[in-house]
Amino acid sequence: MLSKRLSYILLTLFFTFDAVLSYFAVTRMGGHEANLVIAPYVEKYPPLYFLSIPVLVIGLFAIMWLIRKLLPKISDRVVLTSFVIYWAFGNSSLNLAFLIGLRHTAFNNWSTMSVVGIFLGLIYLIISLYKPRNI
């Protein structure tokens, strides 16, 4: 389990890495945004990628606040570590795969990698909630 501070730092770094690499992929490397919800906006106005960084950070704080209110017994550290796992596999891995040239593979499929990231994050969350505390 990662510390809260390290989780927030890693997530902010992932958000920044993804925005910067996505911007260059769209503007300089012939890439296209895989997320169909934001694709029409960021492909037409690529600087919107940089606006996504503070929006994601604020959204993360809002989600954590909501989880604290609705599920107060779940540790912030466990939830944040699950988010780190999701984002690393579900998002940042796509940009990294694109950067190193693994285009048009399962490693660069947004839907597939999002499901993998969600699955791994949830597995970690479930294991963390049910493992014995005295280990």
N, C-alpha and C positions, 0 to 999 in steps of 0.2 A: 504494500500500500504506500503510495507516494504521499508526501506531506502536502498540505493545502497550498503552501507557497510554491513548492516545486510544480505542482499540477497547474496552478494559474500561470506560472512562467512558461511551462511547456506548451500549454494551450495557446497562449499569446504568441509564442514563437511559431507554432504550427499555423495559426491564423495568418501571421505575417508572411511566412514562407509560401503558403498557398496563394495569397493575394499577389505577391510579387511574381512568383513563377507563373501563375495563371495570366497575369498581365502580359508578361513577356511571351508566353506561349501563344496568346491571341494576337499580339501586335507584331511579333518578330519571327515566330516559329511556325506559323500557319496552323496553329491549334484552334480548337473550338471548345467552348464551355460545354461540359457534359450535363450539368444541372439544367434541365429544360425550363425550370421556373425562372432562373435569372439570366439564362443565355441571351434572350433578345435585348436585354438592357446592357449587360457588360460587353457583349460583342459589338454593340453600336457605340457604347461609351466606356471603353476599357478602364479609364481612371476610377470608375465605380468600384473596381476591385479594392482599391485602397480605402474607400468608405466602408467596405465590409469589415475591416479590422475592428474599428471601435464598435460597430453594430454587433459583431459577434461577441466581443468582450462584455458589452452591456447586456446582451442576451444571455450570456453565461451567468452573470450575476443575478439576473432576473429568474432564470431557471433554478439556480441554487436557492434563492430566497423562497421560491414556490415549493421546492422539495422540503426545505426546513419547516415550512408551515404545514404542509400536507402529510409529511412522513418524518416527524421529528426524531424518531428512533434510529433512522438510517444515518450513518456517519457521513459527513461532508467529504472526508478523505476517500471513502469507498466510492462515492458517486463521482467525484472529480477524477479519480483514477480510471473509472469506467469510461468517462468522457475522453480522457487521454488515449486510452486504448482504441475507442471508436475512431477518434479523429486521426490517429496515426495510421490505422488500417483503412478506414473508410474514405479518407480525403487526401491526406498528405502522401500516401503511397501512390495515388494516381498521378500526382504531379511529379513525384520522383521517378515513376516508371516512364512518364512522358519525357522527362529530362534526359534519362539515360537511353532512350530510344525504344522502349518496349511499347510501341504503339500498336493498336489493334490486336491486343491480347487480352486474356482474362484479367491480367494485372492492371489493365488500363480501361476497364469497363466500370463506369460509375455505379450502375445498379448492383452489379456483382460485389464490388468492393464495399459498397455501403452496407449490404446485407452481411458480409463477412465482418465488418467493423461492429455493426450492431450486435451480431451474434457473440463475438468475442467479448465485447463490453458487458453484455448481459450475463454471459457465463462467469466472468470475473465477479460481477456484482452478486450473483446468486451464491457462488462459492464463498465469497467474503461474508455474506450474511449468515450462512449456515455452518461455517467451520467452527470448531470448538475454540473458545477464547483462551484456553490455557496452553495452547501450543506455542 
